[in-house]
């Protein structure tokens, strides 16, 4: 049950950071972007779905590179800053 407790604690920490505007997620995750371009860089992927997108910076990065972007959030919507790319 330790993993479940850690997950809840992590969710609470992020919820508080979003509420205070201190999440500092202004740039896309560099590892995520590199992996996506490595595996999907051939241009065959044109649609991106970001599930539980938070600030949306990863999705906005791909939208800026011509990908059709979709947002889907589950849970407490106050944690997500919904953006329309």
N, C-alpha and C positions, 0 to 999 in steps of 0.2 A: 504493500500500500504506500510505500515511500514515494514511488514514482508519481502516483496520483496526487499526493500531497505537494510534491515539487511542482507539478504542472499547475495546480491551483495557485500556489505561491507566485509562480512566474506570471500567470494570467493577472493576478492582483497587482503585481509590480507594473506591468505594462498598462493596465487600466489606469493606475494612478499617474503614470508618466503622460499618457494621452490627456487625462483630465487637466493636468498642470501645463500642458503644452511643452513638455520637456523631452519628447521622444527623439528629437534630433535626427529624424529620418528624412533628410532632404535630398539625398542622393541614392541612386539605385545601388543595390548590393552588388559589388564587383564580382564576387564568385558566382552569383546567380546569372549575371549578364554573360560572363565568360562561358559558363556551362551551356547556356541557351544557344549562344552563337557557335559553340563547338558542335553541339548535337543537332541544331536546327538552322545552321547558318547557310545552308544551300539555297534558301529562299522558298523551300517547299512549304514552310509553315507561314501562313498569312494571318491567322487568328490567334489571339492570346486571351486566355481566361485567367484572371487573378482572383483567387478565392480567399476571402478574408484579407482584403488588400491594405488595410491600415491607412497609411498616408498616400498610397497609390504610386509611389515613386518608381517602382519597378515597371508597372504597367505604363506609366507616362513615358518612360524611356523607350519602350517598344513601340508605343503609339507614335512617338516622334520619328521612328524609323520606318513608318509606313505600315505597321501591323494594325489590323482591325482589333480593337481592344474591348473586352467585356469585363465588368466588375460584378462580383457576387460576394456578398457578405452574409455571414450567419452569426447570430448572437446579438450582443449589445451594440447597437448601431452607433451609440455615442462614442465608441472607441474608434470608429472609422470616419475619416474626413472624406466624404464622398466627393469625388472629382469627376467631372465629365471631360475627358480628353478632347 
